[in-house]
Amino acid sequence: MTILDYAILFGFALVILGVTFAAIRLVRGPTLADRIVALDVMTVQLVSFGGLAALQSRSAGFLDVAVVLALVGFLATVCLARYLERRILLKAEELT
């Protein structure tokens, strides 16, 4: 086992730890913005998981999955941010 294999395993452990902490933040909140950021962090962590899987298997197939997941995650974050912005604007209009 080479040092690269150990580094990949260490990377997997860190990614799993990061996804766990982000999942806790996703569940606990407390605000919608916190949940959106946690979801985005989880998406980035899963993209890095795909990259690590591609390194470990020495196959580019996982990179295609990672790129698609990154694009979907980006679009989801933009949509959720726009939803949050409109929700805040509607609340502000109700108060005036």
C-alpha positions in Angstrom: 0.0 0.0 0.0 1.5 3.3 -1.1 1.3 6.7 0.6 -1.3 7.8 -2.0 -3.6 5.0 -0.9 -3.3 6.1 2.7 -3.9 9.7 1.7 -7.0 8.7 -0.2 -8.4 6.7 2.8 -7.7 9.7 5.0 -9.5 11.9 2.5 -12.5 9.5 2.6 -12.6 9.7 6.4 -12.5 13.5 6.3 -15.2 13.7 3.7 -17.5 11.3 5.7 -16.9 13.4 8.8 -17.7 16.6 6.9 -20.9 15.1 5.5 -21.9 14.0 9.0 -21.4 17.5 10.4 -23.3 19.1 7.5 -26.2 16.6 7.9 -26.4 17.6 11.6 -26.6 21.3 10.6 -29.1 20.4 7.9 -31.4 18.8 10.5 -30.9 21.2 13.4 -31.0 24.5 11.4 -32.0 26.8 13.0 -32.8 29.0 10.0 -33.5 28.1 6.4 -30.3 29.8 5.3 -28.3 27.5 7.5 -30.0 24.5 6.0 -29.3 25.8 2.4 -25.6 26.3 3.2 -25.5 22.8 4.8 -27.0 21.3 1.7 -24.4 23.1 -0.4 -21.6 21.9 1.8 -22.9 18.3 1.5 -22.9 18.6 -2.2 -19.3 19.8 -2.3 -18.3 17.0 0.0 -20.0 14.4 -2.2 -18.3 15.8 -5.3 -15.0 15.4 -3.5 -16.0 11.9 -2.6 -16.5 11.2 -6.3 -13.0 12.6 -7.0 -11.5 10.4 -4.3 -13.3 7.4 -5.7 -11.9 8.1 -9.1 -8.4 8.3 -7.7 -8.8 5.1 -5.8 -10.3 3.1 -8.7 -8.1 4.8 -11.3 -11.2 5.2 -13.5 -12.6 8.4 -14.9 -16.2 7.2 -14.6 -16.6 8.7 -11.1 -15.4 12.1 -12.4 -18.4 12.3 -14.7 -20.7 11.6 -11.8 -18.9 14.3 -9.7 -19.2 16.9 -12.5 -23.0 16.2 -12.9 -23.5 16.3 -9.2 -21.6 19.6 -9.0 -23.8 21.2 -11.7 -27.0 19.9 -10.1 -25.8 21.1 -6.7 -25.0 24.6 -8.1 -28.4 24.9 -9.7 -30.2 23.7 -6.5 -28.3 26.3 -4.4 -29.1 29.1 -6.8 -32.8 28.1 -6.8 -33.0 27.8 -3.0 -31.2 31.2 -2.6 -33.7 32.9 -4.9 -36.6 31.3 -3.0 -35.1 32.5 0.3 -34.6 36.0 -1.2 -38.2 36.2 -2.4 -39.5 34.9 0.9 -37.6 37.7 2.7 -38.9 40.3 0.3 -42.5 39.1 0.8 -42.2 39.3 4.6 -40.8 42.8 4.3 -43.7 43.9 2.1 -46.2 42.5 4.6 -44.7 44.5 7.4 -44.9 47.8 5.5 
